[in-house]
Amino acid sequence: MSIIAKQLAYMHPDKESLFSDISFSVAQGEKVALVGDNGVGKSTLLQITANVLTPSSGEIVFPSPPYYIPQHFGQYSHFTVSQALQIDAKLSALRAILAGDAAPENFTALDDDWTIEERATAALSSWGLDYITPDHSLSTLSGGEKTRVFLAGIAIHDPDIVLMDEPTNHLDHFSRKKLYDLIRTSRATVIVVSHDRTLLSQLSSIYEMSRSGMAYYAGNYEFYKEQKELEIEALQGRLEDKEKELRLARKVARETAERKQKHEARGKKLNQKKGIGKMAMDTKQDMAEKSGSKLKEVHADKMKSIADNIAELQATLPDLKSMKTDFNTSGLHTGKILVTAKGIDYSYGESPLWQTPLDFQIKSGERIVIRGGNGSGKTTLLQLITGKLNPVQGELIRSEFSYVYLDQEYSMINDELTVLQQMEQFAAGMQDHGIKTILNRFLFPYDTWDKPCRVLSGGEKMKLSLCCLMVSANTPDMFILDEPTNNIDIRNIEILTATVRDYKGTVLVVSHDEYFIGQIGTDYSIEL
């Protein structure tokens, strides 16, 4: 085995347990996905596997140190590229030796790795980072550039084990394809935390992490999805059987009580005819009541046991159907021209953003995807379409229309408000009971209503955004989504997918998630 984890547990510094009794194994050369809902501890488990964090208990064994690509890079802000890739000591030693410094410590630090600088340059170049040197500060790079720097490190170090945490979040279409090819052809053992379903389809097996532990699925995402559907069907069947069992138990308890009551009434009359004394009658009555009480307890215990089983099954079943959104239809008639662009361009300096000025038209009811690499101006184009920016060249004609902009930071959520206060901002006179009912439907129970929005996960902010849009008095004419599937788990992506698919207005989406784009359906694309 390449990696073996036994009974891992992790506890936060405040002594709150994140997970416990997590065990798994990954064979040499196997490519495995780690999936699960936001907040179950996937990233923490990956950091333990990478030896970045220490488990509270348990152990993990691997034959060689893993190479780790994190999801967030804030801890590297003050690092250079060479420091982040842990090649700075070798580069310094190489440069010192080439400058004539033959100190033994330089040769020890270099460890005969005379090609380190050439390999680093070639690796960065292969990910389209020719303009970045090993001495470049990581703080000046975008999220996509930082991810590609760490991906370049795979070629530099040639590790036996590679760990990746949401590696496609900031990558454009071309870099994603390169990553898919790298994973597919690599001989290394690979563990990936990801919600990118195209990436998950490239992997040989999936571990699903939940509050109850780890479940293993010996296939890619499509196999996992089929198995999950079968599991849900089986759980639903068990739930229906338990509900029938509970109804039957209640019926039996009721009928037993009625029979006993009739039997006792007949016995009392018979005893009176026989002239049995009052003391003996009272003794028999007392015995009958004790017997009846014990029988009731037996039936009550049985019904409670069945009801507890039902509650467990209901908690296990995903509540996707109840979270279905109910947007009204946009008031605009289908086919109305909303935006017309004639030879438009924009500039942040002297050079135009697009080599070829853009011509396009957006009509009500259309579904459009904006495609382009990192830095190609996708967000700028959205700002032009919404009127936040004006083109420096060409003509942009906008009709009157309302829109909702759902970006990857969910900026429509005010971090200073509580969950309930955020909803009330959009409720437009809706009664308190109605607001709380919708919050419950979207898995925001009573104990979360006073939670500050700033502590919500990406998936929770997405669901709260959809709640706000539902209670808003005016349905938007256009739904604009900017990389909406970044940072949210698969279950929340499915909620978002269903929402966008059922929405009856105009959809404008920027996304590199081809699986998501395919599911929501688009009419055409604007290529940048």
For each residue, the residues with C-beta under 8 A, 3 or more apart:
1: 4 25 26 27 28
2: 26 27 28 29 30 62 63 160 161 189
3: 24 25 26 49 60 61 62 161 189 191
4: 1 25 60 61 62
5: 8 22 23 24 25 49 58 59 60 61
6: 23 58 59 60 61
7: 20 21 22 23 57 58 59
8: 5 19 20 21 22 23 45 48 55 57 58 59 60
9: 17 19 20 21 22 55 56 57 58
10: 17 18 19 20 41 44 45 48 53 55 56
11: 15 16 17 18 56
12: 15 16 17 18
13:
14:
15: 11 12
16: 11 12
17: 9 10 11 12 20
18: 10 11 12 41 44
19: 8 9 10 22 40 41 44 45 209 211
20: 7 8 9 10 17 57
21: 7 8 9 58 213
22: 5 7 8 9 19 45 58 209 213 214
23: 5 6 7 8 58 214
24: 3 5 207 214 216
25: 1 3 4 5
26: 1 2 3 30 32 189 191
27: 1 2 30 189
28: 1 2 160 189
29: 2 187 188 189
30: 2 26 27 189 190 204 205
31: 183 186 189 190 192 202 203 204 205
32: 26 190 191 192 203 204 205 206 207
33: 191 192 193 194 199 200 203 205 206 207 221
34: 42 45 46 191 192 193 206 207 209
35: 42 193 194 195 200 206 207 208 209 224 489 490
36: 40 41 42 208 209 210 489
37: 40 210 459 489 491
38: 457 458 459 460 488 489 492
39: 457
40: 19 36 37 209 210 211
41: 10 18 19 36 44 45 209
42: 34 35 36 45 46 165 193 209
43: 46 47 71 165 193
44: 10 18 19 41 47 48 53
45: 8 10 19 22 34 41 42 48 49 209
46: 34 42 43 49 50 68 163 165 191 193
47: 43 44 50 52 53 68 70
48: 8 10 44 45 51 52 53 54 55 60
49: 3 5 45 46 60 62 66 163 191
50: 46 47 66 68 163
51: 48 65 66
52: 47 48 68
53: 10 44 47 48
54: 48
55: 8 9 10 48 58 59 60
56: 9 10 11
57: 7 8 9 20
58: 5 6 7 8 9 21 22 23 55
59: 5 6 7 8 55
60: 3 4 5 6 8 48 49 55
61: 3 4 5 6
62: 2 3 4 49 65 66 161
63: 2 160
64: 159 160 161
65: 51 62 159 161
66: 49 50 51 62 159 161 162 163
67: 153 154 157 159 161 162 163
68: 46 47 50 52 163 165
69: 147 150 151 153 162 163 164 165 167
70: 47 73 75 150 165
71: 43 165 166 169 193
72: 75
73: 70 76 77 84 138 143 146
74: 77
75: 70 72
76: 73 79 83 84 138 146
77: 73 74 138 139
78: 139
79: 76 83 84 137 138
80: 83 84 88 134 135 136 137 138
81: 84 85 124 132 133 134 135 136 137 138 149
82: 85 87 88 91 120 134 135
83: 76 79 80 86 88
84: 73 76 79 80 81 138 149 150
85: 81 82 88 120 134 149 150 152 153 156 157
86: 83 89
87: 82 90 91 116 120 134 156
88: 80 82 83 85 91 92 134
89: 86 92 93 109
90: 87 93 94 109 110 111 113 116
91: 82 87 88 94 95 116 117 120 134
92: 88 89 95 96 109
93: 89 90 96 97 105 106 107 108 109 110
94: 90 91 97 98 110 113 114 116 117
95: 91 92 98 99
96: 92 93 99 101 103 106
97: 93 94 100 101 102 106 107 110
98: 94 95
99: 95 96
100: 97
101: 96 97 106
102: 97 106 107
103: 96 106 107
104: 107 108
105: 93 108 109
106: 93 96 97 101 102 103 109 110
107: 93 97 102 103 104 110
108: 93 104 105 111
109: 89 90 92 93 105 106
110: 90 93 94 97 106 107 113 114 116
111: 90 108
112:
113: 90 94 110 116
114: 94 110
115: 118 119
116: 87 90 91 94 110 113 119 120 156
117: 91 94 120 121 134
118: 115 121 122
119: 115 116 122 123 155 156
120: 82 85 87 91 116 117 123 124 134 152 156
121: 117 118 124 125 134
122: 118 119 125 126 155
123: 119 120 126 127 152 153 154 155 156
124: 81 120 121 127 129 130 132 149 152
125: 121 122 128 129 130
126: 122 123 152 155
127: 123 124 148 149 151 152 175 178
128: 125 148 174 175
129: 124 125 132 145 148 149 152
130: 124 125
131:
132: 81 124 129 136 141 145 149
133: 81 136
134: 80 81 82 85 87 88 91 117 120 121
135: 80 81 82
136: 80 81 132 133 140 141
137: 79 80 81 140 141
138: 73 76 77 79 80 81 84 141 146 149
139: 77 78
140: 136 137
141: 132 136 137 138 145 146 149
142: 145 146 170 374 375
143: 73 146 147 169 170
144: 147 148 170 171 172 175 374
145: 129 132 141 142 148 149 374
146: 73 76 138 141 142 143 149 150 170
147: 69 143 144 150 151 167 169 170 171 175
148: 127 128 129 144 145 151 152 171 175
149: 81 84 85 124 127 129 132 138 141 145 146 152 153
150: 69 70 84 85 146 147 153
151: 69 127 147 148 154 167 179 182
152: 85 120 123 124 126 127 129 148 149 155 156
153: 67 69 85 123 149 150 156 157
154: 67 123 151 157 158 159 162 182 186 188
155: 119 122 123 126 152 158
156: 85 87 116 119 120 123 152 153
157: 67 85 153 154
158: 154 155
159: 64 65 66 67 154 162 188
160: 2 28 63 64 188 189
161: 2 3 62 64 65 66 67 188 189 190 191
162: 66 67 69 154 159 186 188 189 190 191
163: 46 49 50 66 67 68 69 190 191 192
164: 69 167 190 191 192 193 194
165: 42 43 46 68 69 70 71 193
166: 71 169 193 194 195 196 487
167: 69 147 151 164 171 179 192 194 199
168: 171 176 179 194 196 199 512
169: 71 143 147 166 486 487
170: 142 143 144 146 147 374 486
171: 144 147 148 167 168 175 176 179 374 512
172: 144 175 176 372 373 374 376 512
173: 176 177 371 373 512 514
174: 128 177 178 373
175: 127 128 144 147 148 171 172 178 179 373 374
176: 168 171 172 173 179 180 196 198 199 512
177: 173 174 180 181
178: 127 174 175 181 182
179: 151 167 168 171 175 176 182 183 199
180: 176 177 183 184 198 199 202
181: 177 178 184 185
182: 151 154 178 179 185 186
183: 31 179 180 186 190 192 199 202 203
184: 180 181 202
185: 181 182
186: 31 154 162 182 183 190
187: 29
188: 29 154 159 160 161 162
189: 2 3 26 27 28 29 30 31 160 161 162
190: 30 31 32 161 162 163 164 183 186 203
191: 3 26 32 33 34 46 49 161 162 163 164
192: 31 32 33 34 163 164 167 183 199 200 203
193: 33 34 35 42 43 46 71 164 165 166
194: 33 35 164 166 167 168 199 200
195: 35 166 200 485 488 489 490 493
196: 166 168 176 199 200 513 515
197: 200 201 221 490 493 513 515 516
198: 176 180 201 202 513 514 515
199: 33 167 168 176 179 180 183 192 194 196 202 203
200: 33 35 192 194 195 196 197 203 206 220 221 224
201: 197 198 220 221 222
202: 31 180 183 184 198 199 220
203: 31 32 33 183 190 192 199 200 206 220 221
204: 30 31 32 219 220
205: 30 31 32 33 216 217 218 219 220
206: 32 33 34 35 200 203 216 217 219 220 221 223 224
207: 24 32 33 34 35 214 215 216 217
208: 35 36 214 215 217 224
209: 19 22 34 35 36 40 41 42 45 213 214
210: 36 37 40 213 214 215
211: 19 40
212:
213: 21 22 209 210
214: 22 23 24 207 208 209 210
215: 207 208 210
216: 24 205 206 207
217: 205 206 207 208 223 224 227
218: 205 223
219: 204 205 206 222 223 224 227
220: 200 201 202 203 204 205 206 223 224
221: 33 197 200 201 203 206 224 225
222: 201 219 225 226
223: 206 217 218 219 220 226 227
224: 35 200 206 208 217 219 220 221 227 228
225: 221 222 228 229
226: 222 223 229 230
227: 217 219 223 224 230 231
228: 224 225 231 232
229: 225 226 232 233
230: 226 227 233 234
231: 227 228 234 235
232: 228 229 235 236 317 318
233: 229 230 236 237
234: 230 231 237 238
235: 231 232 238 239 313 316 317
236: 232 233 239 240 317
237: 233 234 240 241
238: 234 235 241 242 313
239: 235 236 242 243 310 313 314 317
240: 236 237 243 244
241: 237 238 244 245
242: 238 239 245 246 306 309 310 313
243: 239 240 246 247 310
244: 240 241 247 248
245: 241 242 248 249 306
246: 242 243 249 250 303 306 307 310
247: 243 244 250 251
248: 244 245 251 252
249: 245 246 252 253 299 302 303 306
250: 246 247 253 254 303
251: 247 248 254 255
252: 248 249 255 256 299
253: 249 250 256 257 296 299 300 303
254: 250 251 257 258
255: 251 252 258 259
256: 252 253 259 260 295 299
257: 253 254 260 261 292 295 296
258: 254 255 261 262
259: 255 256 262 263
260: 256 257 263 264 291 292 295
261: 257 258 264 265
262: 258 259 265 266
263: 259 260 266 267
264: 260 261 267 268 288 292
265: 261 262 268 269
266: 262 263 269 270
267: 263 264 270 271 284 288
268: 264 265 271 272 281 285
269: 265 266 272 273
270: 266 267 273 274
271: 267 268 274 276 280 281 284
272: 268 269 275 276 281
273: 269 270
274: 270 271
275: 272
276: 271 272 280 281 284
277: 280 281
278: 281 282
279: 282 283
280: 271 276 277 283 284
281: 268 271 272 276 277 278 284 285
282: 278 279 285 286
283: 279 280 286 287
284: 267 271 276 280 281 287 288
285: 268 281 282 288 289
286: 282 283 289 290
287: 283 284 290 291
288: 264 267 284 285 291 292
289: 285 286 292 293
290: 286 287 293 294
291: 260 287 288 294 295
292: 257 260 264 288 289 295 296
293: 289 290 296 297
294: 290 291 297 298
295: 256 257 260 291 292 298 299
296: 253 257 292 293 299 300
297: 293 294 300 301
298: 294 295 301 302
299: 249 252 253 256 295 296 302 303
300: 253 296 297 303 304
301: 297 298 304 305
302: 249 298 299 305 306
303: 246 249 250 253 299 300 306 307
304: 300 301 307 308
305: 301 302 308 309
306: 242 245 246 249 302 303 309 310
307: 246 303 304 310 311
308: 304 305 311 312
309: 242 305 306 312 313
310: 239 242 243 246 306 307 313 314
311: 307 308 314 315
312: 308 309 315 316
313: 235 238 239 242 309 310 316 317
314: 239 310 311 317
315: 311 312
316: 235 312 313
317: 232 235 236 239 313 314
318: 232 491
319: 322 323 443
320: 323 324 491 494 495 498
321: 324
322: 319 441
323: 319 320 441 442 443 463 495
324: 320 321 498 499 502
325: 466 469 470 498 499 502 503
326: 470
327: 469 470 475 499 502 503 504 505
328: 475
329: 475 504 505
330: 364 475 476 477 504 505 506
331: 475 477
332: 336 338 364 365 401 477 505 506
333: 336 364
334: 363 364 365
335: 363 364 365
336: 332 333 363 364 399
337: 340 361 362 363 364 399
338: 332 362 363 364 398 399 401 477 478 506
339: 360 361 362 385 396 397 398 399
340: 337 361 362 395 396 397
341: 344 358 359 360 361 384 391 394 395 396 397
342: 359 394 395 396 397
343: 357 358 359 393 394 395
344: 341 357 358 359 384 391 393 394 395 396
345: 352 353 354 357 358 391 392 393 394
346: 352 353 354 377 380 384 389 391 392 393
347: 350 351 352 353 392 393
348: 353
349:
350: 347
351: 347
352: 345 346 347 355 357 392 393
353: 345 346 347 348 377 380
354: 345 346 357 358 376 377 528
355: 352
356:
357: 343 344 345 352 354 393 394
358: 341 343 344 345 354 381 394 526 528
359: 341 342 343 344
360: 339 341 526
361: 337 339 340 341
362: 337 338 339 340 366 368 385 506 508
363: 334 335 336 337 338 366 506
364: 330 332 333 334 335 336 337 338 401 477 505 506
365: 332 334 335 504 505 506
366: 362 363 506 507 523 524
367: 506 507 509 520 521 522 523
368: 362 506 507 508 509 522 523 524 525 526
369: 509 510 511 517 522 525 526
370: 378 381 382 508 509 510 525 526 528
371: 173 378 525 526 527 528
372: 172 376 377 378 527 528
373: 172 173 174 175 376 528
374: 142 144 145 170 171 172 175
375: 142
376: 172 354 372 373 528
377: 346 353 354 372 380 381 528
378: 370 371 372 381 382 482 510 528
379: 382 383 482 510
380: 346 353 377 383 384 389
381: 358 370 377 378 384 385 526 528
382: 370 378 379 385 386 405 480 482 508 510
383: 379 380 386 388 389
384: 341 344 346 380 381 387 388 389 390 391 396
385: 339 362 381 382 396 398 480 508
386: 382 383 403 405 480
387: 384 390 398
388: 383 384
389: 346 380 383 384
390: 384 387 396
391: 341 344 345 346 384 394 395 396
392: 345 346 347 352
393: 343 344 345 346 347 352 357
394: 341 342 343 344 345 357 358 391
395: 340 341 342 343 344 391
396: 339 340 341 342 344 384 385 390 391
397: 339 340 341 342
398: 338 339 385 387 401
399: 336 337 338 339
400:
401: 332 338 364 398 477 478 506
402: 474 476 477 478
403: 386 476 477 478 479 480
404: 412 469 476 478 479 480
405: 382 386 411 412 480 482
406: 410 412 462 465 479 480 481 482 484
407: 410 411 481 482 483
408: 482 483 484 486 487
409:
410: 406 407 413 458 461 462 464 465
411: 405 407
412: 404 405 406 465 468
413: 410 422 453 456 461 464 465 468
414: 417 422 425 453
415: 452 453 454
416: 452 453 454
417: 414 421 422 425 452 453
418: 421 422 449 450 451 452 453
419: 422 423 439 444 448 449 450 451 453 456 464
420: 423 424 435 436 439 449 450
421: 417 418 424 425
422: 413 414 417 418 419 425 426 453 464 468
423: 419 420 426 427 435 438 439 464 467 468 471
424: 420 421 427 435
425: 414 417 421 422 468
426: 422 423 468 469 471 472
427: 423 424 430 434 435 471
428: 471 472 473
429: 473
430: 427 434 435 471
431: 434 435
432: 435 436
433: 436 437
434: 427 430 431 437 438 471
435: 420 423 424 427 430 431 432 438 439 471
436: 420 432 433 439 440 446 449
437: 433 434 440 441
438: 423 434 435 441 442 467 470 471
439: 419 420 423 435 436 442 444 445 448 449 467
440: 436 437 443 444 445
441: 322 323 437 438
442: 323 438 439 463 464 466 467
443: 319 323 440 463
444: 419 439 440 448 449 460 463 464 467
445: 439 440 448
446: 436 449
447: 451
448: 419 439 444 445 451
449: 418 419 420 436 439 444 446
450: 418 419 420
451: 418 419 447 448 455 456
452: 415 416 417 418 455
453: 413 414 415 416 417 418 419 422 456 461 464
454: 415 416
455: 451 452
456: 413 419 451 453 460 461 464
457: 38 39 460 461 488
458: 38 410 461 462 486 487 488 492
459: 37 38 462 463 487 488 489 491 492
460: 38 444 456 457 463 464
461: 410 413 453 456 457 458 464 465
462: 406 410 458 459 465 466 484 488 492 495 496
463: 323 442 443 444 459 460 466 467 492 495
464: 410 413 419 422 423 442 444 453 456 460 461 467 468
465: 406 410 412 413 461 462 468 469
466: 325 442 462 463 469 470 495 496 499
467: 423 438 439 442 444 463 464 470 471
468: 412 413 422 423 425 426 464 465 471 472
469: 325 327 404 426 465 466 472 476
470: 325 326 327 438 466 467
471: 423 426 427 428 430 434 435 438 467 468
472: 426 428 468 469 475
473: 428 429
474: 402
475: 327 328 329 330 331 472 505
476: 330 402 403 404 469 479 505
477: 330 331 332 338 364 401 402 403 505 506
478: 338 401 402 403 404 505 506 507 508
479: 403 404 406 476 500 503 505 506 507 508
480: 382 385 386 403 404 405 406 508 509
481: 406 407 484 500 507 508 509 510 511
482: 378 379 382 405 406 407 408 510
483: 407 408 486 510 511 512 513
484: 406 408 462 481 488 496 509 511 516
485: 195 488 493 496 511 513 516
486: 169 170 408 458 483
487: 166 169 408 458 459
488: 38 195 457 458 459 462 484 485 492 493 496
489: 35 36 37 38 195 459 492 493
490: 35 195 197 493 494
491: 37 318 320 459 494 495
492: 38 458 459 462 463 488 489 495 496
493: 195 197 485 488 489 490 496 497 516
494: 320 490 491 497 498
495: 320 323 462 463 466 491 492 498 499
496: 462 466 484 485 488 492 493 499 500
497: 493 494 500 501 516 519 520
498: 320 324 325 494 495 501 502
499: 324 325 327 466 495 496 502 503
500: 479 481 496 497 503 507 509 520
501: 497 498 519 520 521
502: 324 325 327 498 499
503: 325 327 479 499 500 507
504: 327 329 330 365
505: 327 329 330 332 364 365 475 476 477 478 479
506: 330 332 338 362 363 364 365 366 367 368 401 477 478 479
507: 366 367 368 478 479 481 500 503 520 522
508: 362 368 370 382 385 478 479 480 481
509: 367 368 369 370 480 481 484 500 517 520 522
510: 369 370 378 379 382 481 482 483
511: 369 481 483 484 485 516 517
512: 168 171 172 173 176 483
513: 196 197 198 483 485 516 517
514: 173 198 517 518
515: 196 197 198 518 519
516: 197 484 485 493 497 511 513 519 520
517: 369 509 511 513 514 520 522
518: 514 515 521
519: 497 501 515 516
520: 367 497 500 501 507 509 516 517
521: 367 501 518
522: 367 368 369 507 509 517 525
523: 366 367 368
524: 366 368
525: 368 369 370 371 522
526: 358 360 368 369 370 371 381
527: 371 372
528: 354 358 370 371 372 373 376 377 378 381
